[in-house]
Amino acid sequence: MKRNIILISAMALFSMLFGAGNLIFPPTLGKLAGDQYLTAFLGFVITGVGLVLLGIVSTR
């Protein structure tokens, strides 16, 4: 039973952290941002990384 829970949890974390949005969106965002790339990078890190980590921490 415990092995199944670990496997399901690992797959859920993988799907939260690695998806099409993390493969396609960052290069497109960088191209469209132009001179404002630092602002775009900061916004993506907050929403794409920060919110996911907040979700992971809040479930503990």
Order of alpha helices (4+ residues) and beta strands (2+ residues): alpha-alpha-alpha-alpha
